[in-house]
Amino acid sequence: MRSAFFSALSVMALSCSPTAVDWVPGVVYLVPIGEPEATELARAEKVLALLTQRPVRRLPRRPLLPAAVHPHCPTAAPCYDAGSILDELLSEPPRDTFRIVGITEAPISSSVGHDSIAFARRHERALLYTTVSLRPLPDAQALARTRQIMSHELGHTFGAQHCSGPCLMQPRLEHRLATGACPLHRPLLVEGLAQSIAGPTFLAAVGRERGRLGDWNEAIDAYRRSLRRRPRVVEVEAHLALALVARGRHLEAEDVLDQASYNAPDSPLPFYVRAGLFATQDRTQRAAAHLESGVNRDPNPTSAHRLAGIVYQDVLRDESAAIYHFRLHLSAGGRDPEVLGRLAMLLTPTTLLFTEPEVVVVRWDVREGLLLASAGWGQAPGPPLVAP
């Protein structure tokens, strides 16, 4: 029954895809890392072909990167870093890559994640899982387990977050073994499976992936190809301009930003990128002017003032302007922990006190660091605690 569900999901996705002339399926690449069992590789190959309806090809085995100590390691021995392995998988992927999947038998972990079975970054092409914690099962049950692991991690690569309801995006494997996708995440899976590697959405995601890895030339190429297929998308134009700025191609970036502002005059994104562009040229007044123009256009005041405060503090070195925007973040209802910490440090020895919707006290102590205390509405705050 589970196999029928995912087969139907894949068929639905393909039926939603563009014409065969436009749709380029790409390839799913499977990479053994270390010495995973041949039986698990065979299961993964079968499951990936079923889920994605694409050819699955194995790449040569790769050695494990050096192990390190992580706070969430499932074993007493050091773990291998999941983020580093994902980056290694994406270092030089074949050009026709739809997804690239690493499988290992070694313990893996992350400094920011508690799941020790599998890892993936949202909207990126690589995913990884380990068999180190998986107990032996009969073949049919082991295949179902592999399918659930793959489905969950593929969901992350399509943009899905963890789900608290009955859904295969439940964070714990045992909670999702007998359930499919919920109404919130099912459309993400359908759309993700329907993507063509030559489509604008896929190419824009590749551009962000390559930019995160510092491969700016490939990022620029991906963004330009995305815009050729779907012009006048201000988010993609802004990311393209950022990539051009990173490569020092400032005049090209300004041309892209001018076109973006013409296409979407109310969008804050081109102004934020212009602020970064002028900041790199030490033209701080122009950077500040464009930053303020972006904030004035941003429909989300809490995130806008948070961004402006950080840029003023870290990039433009204007602490007064940073305090001004951090205070506006709080006035708009924002309680971002980073903003609280930064504002407390900037205002030392002042103590920040908020009483809605709960009592929150924030203070920065030179010797102790950031101190926080909170209590529910109508209660007195307890003694300050050193923030973790």
C-alpha positions in Angstrom: 0.0 0.0 0.0 2.8 2.4 0.8 4.5 1.6 -2.5 1.2 2.4 -4.3 0.9 5.7 -2.5 4.4 6.9 -3.6 3.9 5.6 -7.1 0.6 7.5 -7.4 2.4 10.6 -6.0 5.1 10.4 -8.7 2.6 9.8 -11.5 0.6 12.8 -10.3 3.8 14.9 -10.3 4.7 13.9 -13.8 1.2 14.6 -15.0 1.6 18.2 -13.7 4.9 18.7 -15.4 5.4 20.7 -18.7 5.4 19.1 -22.1 8.0 16.5 -22.9 9.9 19.0 -25.1 10.5 21.3 -22.0 10.8 18.7 -19.3 14.3 17.4 -18.6 14.1 14.8 -15.9 17.8 14.7 -14.9 19.4 11.8 -13.0 19.5 10.7 -9.4 23.0 9.9 -8.4 23.8 7.4 -5.6 27.1 7.7 -3.8 28.5 5.2 -1.3 30.5 7.0 1.4 32.8 4.7 3.4 31.7 1.1 3.4 27.8 0.9 3.4 26.3 -2.5 2.8 25.5 -3.6 -0.7 22.0 -4.6 0.3 21.2 -1.1 1.5 22.6 0.5 -1.7 20.4 -1.8 -3.7 17.3 -0.8 -1.6 18.1 2.9 -2.0 18.5 2.5 -5.7 15.1 0.7 -6.0 13.4 3.3 -3.8 14.8 6.3 -5.5 13.8 5.0 -8.9 10.3 4.4 -7.6 9.9 7.8 -5.8 11.4 10.1 -8.5 10.6 8.2 -11.7 14.1 9.0 -12.9 17.2 7.0 -13.8 19.4 6.2 -10.8 23.1 5.9 -11.3 25.9 5.0 -8.9 29.0 7.1 -8.6 32.3 5.9 -7.4 32.7 5.3 -3.7 34.0 8.3 -1.7 36.1 8.1 1.5 34.8 9.5 4.7 36.0 12.9 5.8 37.9 13.2 9.1 35.6 12.6 12.1 35.0 15.2 14.8 33.2 15.6 18.1 29.6 16.8 17.9 27.1 17.4 20.7 24.4 15.2 19.1 26.5 12.2 18.1 24.6 8.9 18.6 27.8 7.0 19.5 30.6 7.4 22.0 33.1 7.7 19.2 33.4 11.0 17.2 30.9 11.6 14.4 31.4 12.6 10.8 30.1 16.0 10.0 26.9 15.9 8.0 27.2 19.4 6.6 30.7 18.7 5.3 29.6 15.5 3.6 26.6 17.3 2.0 29.0 20.0 0.7 31.4 17.4 -0.6 28.5 15.7 -2.5 27.7 19.0 -4.1 31.3 20.0 -4.8 31.3 18.9 -8.5 27.9 17.3 -9.2 27.2 16.1 -12.8 25.4 18.7 -14.8 22.3 16.5 -15.1 21.9 16.0 -11.4 18.3 16.1 -10.1 19.4 14.8 -6.6 22.6 13.3 -5.3 22.2 10.8 -2.4 25.0 9.7 0.0 24.8 6.6 2.0 27.2 5.6 4.8 27.5 3.1 7.6 29.4 5.6 9.8 27.9 7.8 12.6 27.1 11.3 11.3 25.9 14.3 13.2 25.5 18.1 13.0 26.2 20.8 15.4 22.7 22.2 14.9 20.6 19.0 14.4 19.4 16.2 16.6 18.5 13.7 13.9 21.3 11.2 13.6 19.8 9.2 10.8 19.6 11.5 7.8 20.3 15.0 6.7 19.4 17.4 3.9 19.3 21.2 3.4 16.1 22.7 2.2 16.0 23.6 -1.5 19.4 21.9 -2.2 20.1 18.8 -4.2 22.1 16.7 -1.7 20.8 14.3 0.9 22.5 11.9 3.2 21.7 9.0 5.6 23.5 6.5 7.7 22.6 2.9 8.6 24.6 3.0 11.9 21.5 3.2 14.1 19.2 1.0 12.0 18.4 -2.4 13.4 18.1 -5.4 11.1 14.7 -6.0 9.6 13.1 -8.5 7.2 13.6 -7.4 3.6 10.0 -5.9 3.1 10.2 -3.9 6.3 13.7 -2.7 5.6 12.6 -1.5 2.1 9.7 0.4 3.7 12.0 2.0 6.2 14.4 3.1 3.4 11.5 4.5 1.5 10.4 6.5 4.5 13.9 7.9 5.1 14.2 8.9 1.4 10.8 10.4 1.2 11.4 12.5 4.3 14.7 13.8 3.1 13.5 14.4 -0.4 10.7 16.5 1.1 13.3 18.7 2.8 15.1 19.2 -0.5 11.8 20.3 -2.0 11.4 22.9 0.8 9.3 21.0 3.3 9.9 21.6 7.0 9.1 19.2 9.9 5.5 18.5 10.6 3.8 18.0 13.9 0.7 16.2 12.5 0.3 12.8 10.8 2.8 13.2 8.0 5.9 11.7 6.5 7.6 14.9 7.5 7.4 14.0 11.2 10.9 14.5 12.6 11.1 11.0 14.1 11.2 7.9 11.9 8.9 5.8 14.1 6.2 8.5 14.0 6.0 8.5 10.2 6.3 4.8 9.2 2.5 4.4 8.7 1.5 7.7 7.3 1.7 9.7 4.0 2.1 13.4 3.3 -0.3 15.8 5.0 -2.4 18.3 3.0 0.3 21.0 3.7 3.2 19.1 2.4 1.7 17.0 -0.3 1.7 19.9 -2.8 5.4 20.5 -2.1 6.2 16.9 -2.9 4.1 16.9 -6.0 5.7 20.1 -7.3 9.2 19.0 -6.3 8.9 15.7 -8.1 7.5 17.5 -11.2 10.5 19.8 -11.5 12.5 19.8 -14.7 16.2 20.4 -14.2 15.9 23.0 -17.0 12.9 24.7 -15.3 13.1 28.2 -13.8 12.3 27.1 -10.2 14.9 24.3 -10.2 17.6 26.6 -11.7 16.9 29.3 -9.2 17.4 26.8 -6.4 20.6 25.6 -8.0 21.8 29.3 -8.1 21.2 29.7 -4.3 22.9 26.3 -3.7 26.0 27.3 -5.7 26.0 30.8 -4.1 26.0 29.3 -0.6 29.0 27.2 -1.6 30.8 30.2 -3.0 30.7 29.0 -6.6 29.6 32.4 -7.9 30.1 31.7 -11.6 27.8 28.7 -11.6 25.3 30.7 -9.5 25.3 33.5 -12.0 24.8 31.0 -14.9 21.9 29.3 -13.1 20.1 32.5 -12.3 20.5 33.8 -15.8 19.1 30.6 -17.2 16.2 30.7 -14.8 15.4 34.3 -15.8 15.5 33.4 -19.5 12.8 30.8 -18.9 10.7 33.0 -16.5 11.7 36.7 -16.8 10.9 39.5 -14.3 11.1 37.4 -11.1 12.4 40.0 -8.6 13.7 37.4 -6.1 15.8 35.8 -8.8 17.0 39.1 -10.1 18.1 40.2 -6.6 20.0 36.9 -6.1 21.7 37.3 -9.5 22.7 40.8 -8.5 24.2 39.6 -5.2 26.2 37.0 -7.1 27.5 39.6 -9.5 28.5 41.8 -6.6 30.3 38.8 -5.0 32.3 38.5 -8.2 33.1 42.2 -8.3 30.9 42.8 -11.4 29.3 45.9 -10.0 28.1 47.6 -13.2 26.3 44.4 -14.3 24.7 44.2 -10.9 23.4 47.7 -11.1 21.9 47.0 -14.5 20.1 44.0 -13.1 18.9 45.9 -10.0 17.6 48.8 -12.2 15.6 46.2 -14.2 14.3 44.6 -11.0 13.1 47.9 -9.6 11.4 48.7 -12.9 9.6 45.3 -12.9 8.7 45.5 -9.2 8.9 49.1 -8.0 7.4 48.2 -4.6 9.8 45.4 -3.8 12.4 46.0 -1.1 14.8 43.4 -2.4 16.7 45.5 -5.0 17.2 48.3 -2.5 18.7 45.8 0.1 21.1 44.5 -2.5 22.0 48.1 -3.6 22.8 48.8 0.1 25.2 45.9 0.1 26.7 46.9 -3.3 27.4 50.5 -2.1 28.7 49.2 1.2 31.3 47.1 -0.6 32.5 50.3 -2.3 32.7 52.2 1.1 29.9 54.5 -0.1 28.2 54.3 3.3 25.7 57.2 2.8 24.3 55.8 -0.4 24.2 52.3 1.2 22.2 53.7 4.2 19.8 55.6 1.9 19.0 52.4 -0.1 18.7 50.4 3.1 16.1 52.8 4.4 14.3 52.7 1.1 14.1 48.9 1.4 12.8 49.1 4.9 10.1 51.5 3.9 8.9 49.1 1.2 9.1 45.9 3.3 5.7 44.5 4.2 7.3 42.8 7.3 8.5 45.5 9.7 9.9 43.1 12.3 12.3 41.4 9.8 13.0 44.7 8.0 14.2 46.5 11.1 16.1 43.4 12.3 18.0 43.3 9.0 18.6 47.1 9.0 19.9 47.0 12.6 22.3 44.2 11.8 23.6 45.9 8.6 24.1 49.2 10.5 25.9 47.5 13.3 28.1 45.0 11.4 28.6 46.6 8.0 28.0 50.4 8.2 29.4 50.7 11.7 26.6 53.0 12.8 25.6 51.9 16.3 23.1 54.8 16.8 21.2 53.7 13.6 21.4 50.1 14.7 19.8 50.9 18.1 17.1 52.9 16.3 16.1 50.0 14.1 16.4 47.4 16.9 14.0 49.5 19.0 11.6 49.7 16.0 11.8 45.9 15.7 10.6 45.7 19.3 7.9 48.3 18.8 6.6 46.3 15.9 6.2 43.3 18.2 9.4 41.5 17.3 11.3 39.6 20.0 14.1 38.1 18.0 16.7 36.7 20.4 19.6 38.1 18.3 18.1 41.5 18.3 17.5 41.3 22.1 21.1 40.3 22.6 22.6 42.9 20.3 20.5 45.7 21.8 21.3 44.7 25.3 25.0 44.9 24.5 24.7 48.2 22.6 22.8 49.8 25.6 25.0 48.4 28.4 24.5 48.9 31.3 20.8 49.4 30.5 18.4 46.5 31.2 15.6 45.8 28.7 12.2 45.0 30.2 9.1 43.9 28.3 5.8 43.1 29.8 3.7 41.9 26.8 2.8 39.2 26.3 5.2 38.0 29.0 7.8 39.5 31.3 11.2 39.4 29.6 14.3 40.8 31.1 17.5 41.1 29.0 20.8 42.4 30.4 24.4 42.3 29.1 27.1 41.8 31.7 30.7 42.1 30.7 31.8 39.2 32.8 28.8 36.9 32.6 27.6 37.6 29.0 24.0 37.9 28.0 21.6 37.3 30.9 17.9 36.4 30.3 15.0 35.9 32.6 11.3 35.5 31.7 8.0 34.7 33.4 4.4 34.3 32.2 2.0 37.3 32.3 1.2 38.5 35.8 4.2 36.8 37.4 7.4 38.3 38.6 10.5 37.4 36.6 12.8 34.9 38.3 16.5 35.4 38.7 18.5 36.0 35.5 20.0 33.0 33.8 23.1 32.9 31.6 21.8 32.4 28.1 23.1 29.1 26.5 
